[in-house]
Amino acid sequence: MSQVDTNALTQQITQAGAWVAPVRAEMAKVVVGQEMLVHRLLVGLLTNGHVLLEGVPGLAKTLTINALAGTMNCGFSRLQFTPDLLPADIIGTLIYNPGDGDFKPKLGPIFSNLILADEINRSPAKVQSALLEAMQERQVTIGEHTYPLPDPFLVLATQNPIDQEGTYRLPEAQMDRFLLKVSIGYPSKAEERQILDLMATSSPTTETSPIIGADDIRASRELVNQVYIDSVVKDYIVDIICATRTDEEDNPFTKDFGNLIRCGASPRGTIGLTLAARASAFLQGRGYVIPQDVKDMAPDVLRHRLLLTYEAEAEEVSSDDLIAQILQRIPVP
């Protein structure tokens, strides 16, 4: 792509992405700080990719997702995951109609555009498996019939750290369905004071006004798919992904990390990192991806795709630590 084409695409993105700043401003009326979190949620929205938020209770995970849903003229469903939840409570079931002696489908709350899966790791594996088809194929099978889910369809899930009481570890197959796993930390001291001023009341402001619709999202996604990635940046993405596969003999990282990484990122990680970098460039008003876009999104795309060994857990080495070392050692183009 020529420089002229890139400039023209940047102008298109500037026009099509005019909704980004108003959405951020509207969410800022409810959520203090958390710019990184808002950015990741918008990346998921633009890439048609699901997002998993992890953090201790009270860090505004659910509030932020509700604030984003309020800015959209789309369907929204909140699913509160509990230990006694059943798959039929999510996807629906067949109801017997005594009038004609036939079974009729009753579609579940998952048939919406934006799904908040609150505390997703508080339900057992059979409930998690009910989400696999919906998250990957964007469809649900009830009985003998398959029903397509609406477009856009996005699962935004929250979970508490796995060492919290009453939680279940999510299956690796489902973890891989999430484009991003975002780790939420505590706010800064200044942000904490703003939170006190804004939310320390019996009736805090928690509602946002609609700004964008499904057509705006689909149009923006079309432009995200056109964001230019140079061949050297593509090679950089592949180098990062391949560095996590320490079971390959020709991988120079095998010597250092081979005893720490049990399984590296799959090609779905390569695709996810590329899409996330494109969406990040779009949100910054650019029609092309720079290596910094890749570095910024790599931890969120890869942290849940690395399966660590028992030795890594014993040495208290996290996937974030390994990703940081990989990013530090791979030359930036």
Secondary structure as the mmCIF struct_conf table of DSSP 4:
data_model
#
loop_
_struct_conf.conf_type_id
_struct_conf.id
_struct_conf.beg_label_comp_id
_struct_conf.beg_label_asym_id
_struct_conf.beg_label_seq_id
_struct_conf.end_label_comp_id
_struct_conf.end_label_asym_id
_struct_conf.end_label_seq_id
HELX_RH_AL_P HELX_RH_AL_P1 GLN A 3 ALA A 16
HELX_RH_3T_P HELX_RH_3T_P1 GLY A 17 TRP A 19
HELX_RH_AL_P HELX_RH_AL_P2 VAL A 20 ALA A 28
TURN_TY1_P TURN_TY1_P1 LYS A 29 VAL A 30
BEND BEND1 VAL A 31 VAL A 31
BEND BEND2 GLY A 33 GLY A 33
HELX_RH_AL_P HELX_RH_AL_P3 GLU A 35 THR A 47
TURN_TY1_P TURN_TY1_P2 ASN A 48 ASN A 48
STRN STRN1 HIS A 50 GLU A 54
TURN_TY1_P TURN_TY1_P3 PRO A 57 GLY A 58
BEND BEND3 LEU A 59 ALA A 60
HELX_RH_AL_P HELX_RH_AL_P4 LYS A 61 GLY A 70
TURN_TY1_P TURN_TY1_P4 THR A 71 THR A 71
STRN STRN2 MET A 72 ASN A 73
BEND BEND4 CYS A 74 CYS A 74
STRN STRN3 PHE A 76 GLN A 80
TURN_TY1_P TURN_TY1_P5 PRO A 83 ASP A 84
TURN_TY1_P TURN_TY1_P6 PRO A 87 PRO A 87
HELX_RH_AL_P HELX_RH_AL_P5 ALA A 88 ILE A 91
STRN STRN4 GLY A 92 ASN A 97
TURN_TY1_P TURN_TY1_P7 PRO A 98 GLY A 101
STRN STRN5 ASP A 102 LEU A 107
TURN_TY1_P TURN_TY1_P8 PRO A 109 ILE A 110
BEND BEND5 PHE A 111 ASN A 113
STRN STRN6 LEU A 114 ASP A 118
TURN_TY1_P TURN_TY1_P9 GLU A 119 GLU A 119
HELX_RH_3T_P HELX_RH_3T_P2 ILE A 120 ARG A 122
BEND BEND6 SER A 123 SER A 123
HELX_RH_AL_P HELX_RH_AL_P6 ALA A 125 ALA A 130
TURN_TY1_P TURN_TY1_P10 LEU A 131 LEU A 131
HELX_RH_AL_P HELX_RH_AL_P7 LEU A 132 GLU A 137
BEND BEND7 ARG A 138 ARG A 138
STRN STRN7 GLN A 139 ILE A 142
TURN_TY1_P TURN_TY1_P11 GLY A 143 GLU A 144
STRN STRN8 HIS A 145 PRO A 148
HELX_LH_PP_P HELX_LH_PP_P1 LEU A 149 PRO A 150
BEND BEND8 ASP A 151 PRO A 152
STRN STRN9 LEU A 154 GLN A 159
TURN_TY1_P TURN_TY1_P12 ILE A 162 ASP A 163
BEND BEND9 GLN A 164 GLN A 164
TURN_TY1_P TURN_TY1_P13 GLU A 165 GLY A 166
HELX_LH_PP_P HELX_LH_PP_P2 ARG A 169 PRO A 171
HELX_RH_AL_P HELX_RH_AL_P8 GLU A 172 MET A 175
TURN_TY1_P TURN_TY1_P14 ASP A 176 ARG A 177
STRN STRN10 PHE A 178 SER A 183
HELX_LH_PP_P HELX_LH_PP_P3 ILE A 184 ILE A 184
HELX_LH_PP_P HELX_LH_PP_P4 TYR A 186 SER A 188
HELX_RH_AL_P HELX_RH_AL_P9 LYS A 189 MET A 199
BEND BEND10 THR A 201 SER A 203
STRN STRN11 ILE A 212 GLY A 213
HELX_RH_AL_P HELX_RH_AL_P10 ALA A 214 VAL A 224
TURN_TY1_P TURN_TY1_P15 ASN A 225 GLN A 226
STRN STRN12 TYR A 228 TYR A 228
HELX_RH_AL_P HELX_RH_AL_P11 SER A 231 ALA A 243
TURN_TY1_P TURN_TY1_P16 THR A 244 THR A 244
TURN_TY1_P TURN_TY1_P17 THR A 246 ASP A 247
BEND BEND11 GLU A 248 GLU A 248
TURN_TY1_P TURN_TY1_P18 GLU A 249 ASP A 250
TURN_TY1_P TURN_TY1_P19 PRO A 252 PHE A 253
HELX_RH_AL_P HELX_RH_AL_P12 THR A 254 PHE A 257
TURN_TY1_P TURN_TY1_P20 GLY A 258 LEU A 260
STRN STRN13 ILE A 261 CYS A 263
HELX_RH_AL_P HELX_RH_AL_P13 PRO A 267 LEU A 283
TURN_TY1_P TURN_TY1_P21 GLN A 284 GLY A 285
BEND BEND12 GLY A 287 GLY A 287
STRN STRN14 TYR A 288 TYR A 288
HELX_RH_AL_P HELX_RH_AL_P14 PRO A 291 LEU A 302
TURN_TY1_P TURN_TY1_P22 ARG A 303 ARG A 305
HELX_LH_PP_P HELX_LH_PP_P5 LEU A 306 LEU A 306
STRN STRN15 LEU A 307 LEU A 308
HELX_LH_PP_P HELX_LH_PP_P6 THR A 309 THR A 309
HELX_RH_AL_P HELX_RH_AL_P15 TYR A 310 ALA A 314
TURN_TY1_P TURN_TY1_P23 GLU A 315 GLU A 316
HELX_RH_AL_P HELX_RH_AL_P16 SER A 319 ARG A 329
BEND BEND13 ILE A 330 ILE A 330
HELX_LH_PP_P HELX_LH_PP_P7 PRO A 331 VAL A 332
#
